[in-house]
Amino acid sequence: MMSGGQKKRGARIEPFRHRVETDPKFFDKSWRKLHDAIREIYNHNASGLSFEELYRTAYNMVLHKFGSKLYDKLIENMKEHLEEMRACVEAAQGGLFLEELERKWNEHNKALTMIRDILMYMDRTYIPTNKKTAVFDLGLELWRDAIVRSPMIQGRLLDTLLELIHRERTGEVINRCLMRTTTKMLMDLGTSVYQDDFERPFLEVSSSFYSGESQQFIDRYSCGDYLKLAERRLSEESERVSQYMDVKTNEKITAVVVKEMLANHMQRLILMENSGLVNMLVEDRYEDLTRMYTLFNHVPDGLTTIRSVMMSHIKDTGKSLVTDPERLKDPVDFVQRLLNEKDKYDNIINVAFNSDKSFLNALNSSFEHFINLNNRSPEFISLFVDDKLRKGVKEANEDDLETVLDKVMMLFRYLQEKDLFEKYYKQHLAKRLLSGKAASDDSERSMLVKLKTECGYQFTSKLEGMFTDLKTSQDTTQGFYTSASDLADYPTISVQILTTGSWPTQPCNTCNLPPEVVAVSERFRAYYLGTHNGRRLTWQTNMGNADIKATFGNGSKHELNVSTYQMCVLMLFNSSDVLTYREIEQSTAIPAADLKRCLQSLALVKGKQVLRKEPMSRDIADDDSFSVNDKFTSKLFKVKIGTVVAQKETDPEKLETRQRVEEDRKPQIEAAIVRIMKSRRVLDHNSIMTEVTKQLQPRFLPNPVVIKKRIESLIEREFLERDKTDRKMYRYLA
């Protein structure tokens, strides 16, 4: 027995089957109703329709297996309406063409929405089961084929769009809203429609347009102005895409503009005479440089080309700077120019090139290249530091001095011969410390910390020993005067005891000191050797200075600050009125070159002439006579008498320093070879060369010939031996 529910369901289905079977015109009647409704929808008379009734009609048709027939009829019907629409669009003239197309597109879209709602049941059941296109999408495909790709419309639509874009590029105002609706329609019809029917031709036409424009303008514009145009064009295209194209088109049109306006003319633009990259760098044109960097960032190898040209320019200007004989006359100005160049390009890279690391590396590489072209760079950089750390330098404050020292350390890093710098720095530091010219203990120690950080403790240990000696000397001098109470009648001396090895080696040119000074200095020697066993004291008279109280014939009294040599000369005139050069030389035993410089500074420097010379000439002969200048006057009570001396090393001194450095390098090279061989035991010649260079590079660049000689020396002393079968292999001997 069947349940009540089942009976009810059976009773409901039977009449339908019966009705369909008994009414053979069911489909025709139903379709007529839908056909008329669709016509009314396209004619804008949908307000009088009962959508519920129409939905039920379509529902019944699908339910009674007329889905396929309904689908075919729908296609046929929509094609008829689209034919009418196509005729209207084709008939539209001039500027009305896009407006008519837009109007018909909106009508079709609106109609499609209503038709889809009526045929929703078919959309959900029949269409997925039979793998047919959904109603709305079907309507779009029919529109595409009947309207957009009809022979009379397709070409005209593309030409109209491209013509409007061209007019906009040449400065006209167009209806962007209409453009946006049209391109949106193409996008709605599918990516391939947008790309094939619009985007691809648009990019081709754009390529041709910008190719022509670039050829036209590159002959007329400077590099800076041309780049402004390219930048403006890129901005315009980007804005155009945002207004009425698919967002993905932006990347493609940008690539077209970059290729035609920049990539195809890259070399010519960057190397353009009087306005290209080099000109921009020389004139610090930050805005143009920023624009060039930003634009060529889009070009393959664009930044590499800019970087390469920049490096060549820096190397060329740097080379002319470090090899110009005029520039070498003033070491301080020489280094200041290097710092100015470094500041200039640091600013350009930070501001215009977005602090690009690859550009900073290129800058460092360029500076390292040209600074080492001049083998006097280590000496000049040390002289520059010496100038800045001396008393009386007009730096605004210690912070400014610290900034300058930091910049100098940047140049120091570029030096391949850091050990040569150390040699000079030690000499200059010694002179500053011994003459009391060091501007600030803090600044001196700050520089040492920078050098230690850069090169390690070994680099600065002797320099730090110099500071220690000065502190110890102060305490020793104090102890000397505390221990002896009968020194009131002697000249006051301040002795600086320098540890051999920590200080630069000086030729020991002793001279005959005045008897008063000899007496007290011998007392000090006895005191020092009495408190320090096993030590030896040697007076370095060429490094000292003195303050002398002088009364001249006109009654004027002054305190003269002089060198020890000058003191020895002046003290002779306490017992003689006139002395010849030969007599002074015999009495003092000062070396001839030093004595001549000393007498020149006492008798020939304007405003400091405490002696008179006969005859008055710069050159000094054996028979030239000297006497005290009784008419000497000065506004200052304390008068400093300098020594006529060259700031830079003379050629023989330079050669001597170079030889000392070369000698100092030998044990360092040997130590490196032994370290490497001890860990590797067996190694070939080329590998030793590479390893030694790598180890010593932070301090100096060893000469391969010298490395070879040191290997030979180590073989002779039986630290190494050659392999018996392969002469290029070395073995370590424990």
Disulfide bonds with the S-S distance in Angstrom:
none
